[in-house]
Amino acid sequence: MKKLDTLFIGLMLFSMFFGAGNLIFPPVLGSQSGTAFWFAMGGFILTAVGLPFAVLFAVSLVKDGATTIGNRVHPVFSTIFMVVVYLSIGPFLAIPRNANVAYEMGVKPFLLENWSDSVSLLVFSGVFFALVYVVSLNPSKMEKYMGRFITPVLLLSMVVLCTIGFMKLDAPLSAPTADYQSGAFSKGFIEGYNTMDALAALAFGIVILNSIKKKGITDRKQLTGFTLKAGVVAGVLLSLVYVSIGLIGGKMSGTSSYETGTDLLTAASTLLLGSNGKAFLGLIFTLACFTTVVGLTTACGQYFSNLMAKASYQSIVLAVTLIGFTLSNLGLNQILKFSVPFLVTAYPLTIVLIALTFFNRFFKNSKKVYGSTMLFTGIFAVIGGLKTFGLDLGHIETVRNFLPFASVGLDWVLPAFVGAGIGILLSEFEKKVESSKTVEIEGS
């Protein structure tokens, strides 16, 4: 495969990752972390770039990718986990979120006062998802559409905005807000969940591997190598963008108080580019959200058409776009309300599952290690998700607060290690029992 092909696949991967959350959260982090920016951004990049990169790597190492990894716990777990992931990063959370943000930034600022917001959203989402459907029908053309055309325009737009921002914004970083005065790194680490990219990487893995296979690469080591190279291209670009718009957010913090990343970036683009700033930013958001939705729709189409033999790729793509269209009209606030608790639950499971994959050779694919570790992690991941949703957990919450790192949302770490330890002990005990039975049989 040519180096240029690797570059274009890397650009395609960047565009698939780079959606609504990737634009919304870094400037808010920059604004709130202030002088603790680099610690906070370090944590953010670890989960928003490093973890997705690790997921892609792990997926490329095994045949059938994420499904095989999940099967190491149990086939039923694998199917349920992957279906939930695909539905979440697909039609039920990430896709409608991206469509809604594209509308909020690309259309809503330019509506006349007497225009109906709900009707405008309905029309926009109809056109948006019609285009998504058309592009997603032919996944073999994705590299051409996204890697060679759309992504360069998106990157150029980001370079223009950030360059002007660094030239015109010279205010020093302010003092960090209460959330970032202590534990800035861990706060940034948790904020990185919001991009949903680690979950998306589980889905995008199959798309990237298929793109590489179509270049004539079938050897497993070569597939892994080219996947890593494409991941490096995407990871470096994502990190540069996060740092750049994060710094712009930090330098804008002294101008006013902003509730969301969209408000902050809108103010920044208007300040930097005048009356045309909103239109320019709208273009960036619309392109970023569109490419991500196409990537997610394609991934869902490929996964579910393989999972359900009677369902064609085209019918799955149609279903995903119709569901995404319907849910996007609920509004961004409703979508975000349900996405955060889910992410707090899903991310620990994903992190631990991928970590087990890299250490697999030390416990020789033992289902007891996988099962025990995921069980202990899952219990506290679910508790964290319920707490984020606002439920009163009573004594359960009291127990949770005694765990190390509970104050920074990482209470699942110790249970994961405990689960792994128990799994290893059970696995070793099983080996000894089997060994003693073998000795008895040979002796008789």
Buried (B, 14 or more C-beta within 10 A) or exposed (E): BEEEBBBBBBBBBBBBBBBBBBBBBBBBBBBBBBBBBBBBBBBBBBBBBBBBBBBBBBBBBBEBBBBBBBBBBBEEBBBEBBEBBBBBBBBBBBBBBBBBBBBBBBBBBEEEEEEEEEEBBBEBBEEBBEBBBEBBBEBEEBBEBBBBEBBBEBBEBBEBBBEBBBEEBEEEBBEBBEBBBEBBBBBBBBBBBBBBBBBBBBBBBBBBBBBBEEBEBEEEEEBBBBBBBBBEBBBEBBBBBBBBBBBBBBBBBEBEEBEBBBBBBBBBBBBBBEEEBBEBBBBBBBBBBBBBBBBBBBBBBBBBBBBEEEBEBEBBBBBBBEBBBEBBBBBBEEBBEBBBBBBBBBBBBBBBBBBBBEEBEEBEEBBBBBBBBBBBBBBBBBBBBBBBBEEEEEEBBEBBEEBEEBEBBBBBBBBBBBBBBBBBEBBEEEEEEEEEEEEEEEEE
